[in-house]
């Protein structure tokens, strides 16, 4: 079969720049919307899956296994599990058991006046910690500053939490590094938590996890701030050779405490399953909007080919088969749609990847990885192929004598 030269398709693309722009733009919107939706789902799932540590077990209140925020247990559980449970690890002579509070509180800018602070109030996840928390959450790395001191209204903030609160992590890190002993008068960055001004004394990073979207403060300060006497849970680090069943056995024996032991990765896997409908809803919404853009792009391609019935009939008169004409039409359509998809990939990688999205468990970043990029390119291929089918049927189904006489 004799094929029409490729340069014929490429030359035809420049015959109508407005139509070319519409075709490329339609494919661009389809690919960009699909990649944004897939990146949202991918980012949420990866953040939740990466947040749990294999050597950690959560002790929560019975009946609150699905939400750390709703759980309430006595703080003394940390001492009890260390004294009674087998399999609890230790470091430098101290047991790896840390009581923690996990609560959502309103945030605001410490420098804003009351009216602005109320208008710009955001909700953030606050975690009350002990110094042991840094050992039990090795994903967290303090990149600037220091750990907060108890009783000093000090916090450390994750990079994603800083962005979600309207702060630039780079600026926060720079401000913390400039506070040298010779510059004690330098004003540290601050934020309000539940209406109370807190100094930011450290910036930490836990990339790819929901921990990166949290604000940490000493547990005693958070107990006072929230006027509570109980903690949300106790994080227990397992000793080498121990298993989560050792801590589960302790929880079952201490029926007076009404505890439930959950392996930390299993807890976050359950959270990922809980949020699956949200991810599906986002994907469906993106697909529906992309379908609207696809229909607009198909109309443009259909109009572009429908006005060339005589030209396509002449190609058949010159000896090219209908299959060769269809292939040429698909080449033209694919060049336009793939160009739009590639531009969408560049935009997604530069401007969409890493965008912080807040949800009830904190903050995660949209992830534009290889699979999401492949989806964007695949959408461009589908748009190109589907966009050429309808006009091909319309143009090639017309008898040659009638097609040659058409305007």
C-alpha positions in Angstrom: 0.0 0.0 0.0 1.3 3.4 -1.0 1.3 5.8 1.8 0.9 9.6 1.6 4.2 11.3 2.7 4.3 12.5 6.3 5.2 16.0 5.3 1.7 16.3 3.7 0.1 15.9 7.1 2.5 18.3 8.8 2.0 20.9 6.1 -1.7 20.8 6.4 -1.5 21.6 10.1 -0.3 25.1 9.3 -3.1 25.9 6.8 -5.3 27.2 9.6 -3.4 28.4 12.7 -6.7 29.1 14.7 -7.9 25.6 14.1 -4.5 24.2 15.0 -4.5 26.2 18.2 -7.9 24.9 19.1 -6.9 21.3 18.4 -3.7 21.5 20.4 -5.5 23.4 23.2 -8.3 20.8 23.4 -5.8 17.9 23.7 -3.8 20.0 26.2 -6.8 20.5 28.5 -7.8 16.8 28.3 -4.3 15.6 29.2 -3.8 18.3 31.9 -7.1 17.6 33.7 -6.5 13.8 33.6 -3.0 14.2 35.0 -4.1 16.6 37.7 -6.8 14.1 38.8 -4.5 11.1 38.7 -1.7 13.1 40.4 -4.2 14.0 43.2 -5.1 10.3 43.8 -1.5 9.2 43.5 -0.2 11.8 45.9 -2.8 11.0 48.6 -2.3 7.3 48.3 1.5 7.5 48.4 1.5 9.9 51.3 -0.7 7.7 53.4 1.2 4.5 52.5 4.6 6.1 53.3 3.5 7.6 56.7 3.6 4.3 58.7 6.8 2.8 60.0 7.2 -1.0 60.0 8.6 -1.0 63.6 5.8 1.1 65.1 2.5 0.0 66.8 -0.3 2.5 67.7 -2.1 2.1 70.9 -5.5 3.8 70.5 -8.8 3.9 72.4 -11.0 0.9 71.7 -13.6 2.0 69.1 -11.4 4.7 67.7 -9.3 2.5 65.4 -10.3 4.5 62.3 -9.3 7.9 63.6 -6.4 8.9 65.8 -8.0 12.3 66.3 -11.1 10.8 68.0 -9.1 8.5 70.3 -8.5 9.3 74.0 -6.5 7.2 76.4 -4.6 8.0 79.6 -1.1 9.3 79.3 0.1 6.7 81.8 -0.4 4.0 79.1 3.1 4.9 77.9 4.6 3.8 81.2 2.3 0.8 81.5 3.2 -0.7 78.1 6.9 -0.2 78.8 6.6 -2.0 82.1 4.2 -4.8 81.2 4.4 -5.5 77.5 7.0 -7.7 75.8 8.7 -6.6 72.6 9.0 -2.8 73.4 12.3 -1.5 72.1 14.7 0.8 73.8 17.3 3.4 73.0 20.0 4.6 75.3 18.2 3.0 78.2 14.9 4.6 77.4 11.8 2.7 76.2 10.5 3.5 72.7 7.0 4.5 73.9 5.8 8.1 73.2 2.4 9.5 74.1 1.1 11.8 71.4 -1.9 14.1 70.7 -3.3 14.5 67.2 -5.8 17.3 66.8 -7.0 19.8 64.2 -6.9 23.4 65.3 -7.3 26.8 63.5 -4.2 28.5 62.3 -3.5 32.1 61.4 -0.7 34.6 60.8 0.7 36.0 64.0 1.2 39.4 62.4 -2.3 39.8 61.1 -4.9 41.9 62.9 -8.0 40.3 64.4 -10.2 40.9 61.3 -7.6 39.6 58.9 -6.7 36.7 61.1 -10.4 35.6 61.2 -10.7 35.9 57.4 -7.5 34.1 56.7 -7.9 31.3 59.3 -7.0 27.9 58.2 -7.2 24.5 59.9 -4.0 22.5 60.5 -3.0 19.2 62.1 -1.2 19.7 65.4 0.8 16.8 66.9 1.8 17.0 70.6 5.1 15.1 71.0 7.8 14.1 73.4 11.5 14.0 72.4 11.1 10.3 71.7 8.9 11.2 68.7 11.9 11.9 66.6 13.2 8.4 67.1 9.8 6.8 66.4 9.2 8.8 63.2 12.5 8.5 61.3 10.8 9.9 58.2 11.0 13.3 59.9 14.3 15.3 59.5 14.8 18.7 61.2 16.3 20.7 58.3 16.6 24.1 60.1 16.3 25.3 63.7 15.9 23.2 66.8 13.3 21.1 68.7 10.7 23.1 70.6 11.1 23.7 74.4 8.2 22.9 76.7 6.4 25.8 78.3 7.9 28.3 75.8 5.1 28.6 73.2 7.3 27.1 70.5 6.5 24.8 67.6 8.3 23.2 64.6 6.5 23.1 61.3 6.6 20.7 58.3 7.5 22.1 54.9 4.1 21.3 53.4 2.3 22.7 56.5 4.2 25.9 56.1 3.1 26.3 52.5 -0.5 25.4 53.5 -0.4 28.1 56.2 0.8 30.7 53.7 4.5 30.6 54.6 7.4 30.1 52.4 9.5 27.1 53.7 12.7 28.6 52.2 12.0 32.0 53.9 11.3 30.2 57.2 14.5 28.2 57.0 16.5 31.3 56.1 15.0 33.2 59.1 15.9 30.4 61.5 19.4 30.1 60.2 20.0 33.9 60.6 19.1 33.8 64.3 22.7 33.5 65.5 23.8 34.4 69.1 25.0 37.7 67.7 21.5 38.5 66.4 19.3 37.7 69.4 17.1 40.7 68.5 16.1 39.1 65.2 12.4 38.3 65.2 11.6 34.6 64.6 8.8 33.5 62.4 5.5 32.9 64.2 2.1 31.5 63.7 -1.1 31.5 65.8 -2.5 28.1 66.9 -6.1 28.3 68.2 -5.6 32.0 68.7 -2.3 31.7 70.6 0.9 33.1 69.1 3.6 30.4 68.7 7.2 30.9 67.7 8.4 28.7 64.9 11.8 27.4 66.1 12.3 24.6 63.6 11.5 23.4 60.1 11.3 19.7 59.4 10.8 17.7 56.3 9.1 14.3 55.8 8.7 14.3 52.0 6.0 12.0 50.6 4.2 11.6 53.9 1.3 13.3 55.7 3.7 14.1 58.5 5.2 16.8 56.3 1.9 18.6 56.6 1.8 18.7 60.4 2.9 21.2 63.1 4.6 19.7 66.2 4.7 21.1 69.6 5.5 19.8 73.1 2.7 17.6 74.4 2.4 19.4 77.7 1.8 22.7 75.9 -0.8 21.1 73.7 -2.6 19.6 76.7 -2.8 23.1 78.2 -3.9 24.6 74.9 -6.7 22.1 74.3 -7.7 21.8 78.0 -7.6 18.0 77.9 -6.0 15.4 80.2 -5.9 12.5 77.8 -3.7 11.8 74.8 -4.7 10.5 71.4 -2.5 7.5 71.4 0.9 6.0 72.3 3.4 5.1 69.6 5.4 2.0 70.6 8.6 1.1 68.8 9.2 -2.7 68.6 12.4 -4.3 69.7 14.4 -6.4 67.2 12.6 -9.8 66.7 9.4 -8.5 68.3 6.1 -8.4 66.4 2.9 -6.3 66.6 1.1 -9.2 68.3 3.2 -8.7 71.4 1.7 -5.2 71.9 -1.7 -6.5 70.9 -1.5 -9.1 73.7 -0.8 -6.3 76.2 -3.9 -4.4 74.9 -6.1 -7.5 75.3 -4.9 -8.2 78.8 -5.4 -4.6 80.1 -9.2 -4.6 79.6 -9.3 -1.8 82.2 -7.6 0.6 79.8 -9.9 -0.3 76.8 -7.0 -0.2 74.3 -6.6 -1.3 70.7 -3.2 -2.1 69.2 -2.8 -1.4 65.4 0.4 -1.8 63.3 1.2 1.6 62.0 1.4 0.7 58.3 -2.0 -1.1 58.7 -3.5 2.0 60.2 -2.5 4.2 57.3 -3.5 1.5 54.8 -7.0 1.6 56.4 -6.9 5.4 56.0 -6.0 5.1 52.4 -8.9 2.7 51.8 -11.2 5.2 53.7 -10.3 8.0 51.3 -10.6 5.8 48.2 -14.1 7.2 47.3 -12.6 10.7 47.5 -9.9 9.8 45.0 -12.4 8.1 42.7 -14.7 11.2 42.9 -11.8 13.4 41.9 -10.8 11.2 39.0 -14.4 11.0 37.8 -14.8 14.8 38.0 -11.6 15.3 36.1 -12.6 12.8 33.5 -16.0 14.5 33.0 -14.5 17.9 32.6 -11.9 16.4 30.2 -14.7 14.8 28.2 -16.1 18.3 27.7 -12.8 19.5 26.4 -12.5 16.4 24.3 -15.8 17.0 22.6 -14.8 20.5 21.8 -11.5 19.3 20.3 -13.3 16.6 18.3 -15.6 19.2 16.8 -12.7 21.3 15.7 -11.0 18.3 14.1 -14.2 17.3 12.4 -14.7 20.8 11.0 -11.1 20.9 9.8 -11.5 17.6 7.8 -15.1 18.1 6.7 -14.1 21.1 4.6 -11.5 19.0 2.7 -13.8 16.4 1.1 -12.8 17.3 -2.4 -9.1 17.3 -1.5 -9.3 13.8 0.1 -11.2 12.6 -3.0 -8.5 13.9 -5.3 -5.9 11.9 -3.3 -7.9 8.7 -4.1 -8.1 9.7 -7.8 -4.3 10.1 -7.7 -4.0 6.4 -6.7 -3.9 6.5 -2.9 -6.2 4.0 -1.2 -8.8 4.9 1.4 -6.6 3.2 4.0 -3.7 5.5 3.1 -5.9 8.6 3.3 -7.2 7.5 6.8 -3.6 6.9 8.0 -2.7 10.4 6.8 -5.6 11.9 8.6 -4.7 10.1 11.8 -1.1 11.3 11.4 -2.3 14.9 11.2 -4.6 14.5 14.1 -2.0 12.7 16.2 0.6 15.3 15.6 -1.7 18.0 16.9 -3.1 16.1 19.9 0.4 14.7 21.0 1.8 18.2 20.8 -0.9 19.4 23.2 -0.3 16.4 25.5 3.4 17.0 25.6 2.8 20.6 26.4 0.4 19.5 29.2 3.1 17.1 30.6 5.6 20.0 30.8 3.0 22.3 32.5 2.1 19.5 34.9 5.7 18.8 35.8 6.6 22.5 36.3 3.5 23.9 37.9 1.3 21.0 39.2 3.7 18.5 40.7 4.1 19.1 44.4 1.1 21.4 44.9 0.0 21.1 48.5 -3.5 19.8 49.1 -5.1 20.0 52.5 -7.3 17.2 53.8 -8.5 16.0 57.2 -5.3 14.2 58.0 -2.9 17.0 57.0 -1.4 17.9 53.7 -0.1 15.9 50.7 1.4 16.9 47.4 0.1 16.1 44.0 2.4 13.6 42.4 3.2 13.7 38.7 5.2 10.5 38.3 5.9 8.2 35.3 2.5 6.6 35.4 0.7 9.9 35.5 2.8 11.2 32.6 2.1 8.0 30.6 -1.6 8.7 31.2 -1.3 12.2 29.8 0.5 11.0 26.7 -2.0 8.1 26.3 -4.8 10.6 26.4 -3.2 12.5 23.6 -3.0 9.4 21.5 -6.6 8.6 22.2 -7.7 12.1 21.3 -5.8 11.9 18.0 -7.2 8.5 17.0 -10.8 9.2 18.0 -10.6 12.7 16.5 -9.8 11.3 13.1 -12.3 8.4 12.9 -15.5 10.5 12.7 -14.3 12.8 9.9 -12.7 9.9 8.1 -16.0 8.1 7.9 -17.8 11.3 6.8 -15.3 12.2 4.1 -14.6 8.7 2.7 -18.2 7.5 2.7 -19.1 10.1 0.0 -18.9 8.7 -3.5 -16.0 10.0 -5.5 -18.1 11.9 -8.2 -20.1 13.7 -5.5 -16.9 14.4 -3.4 -15.1 15.9 -6.4 -18.0 18.2 -7.0 -18.3 19.4 -3.4 -17.3 22.8 -2.3 
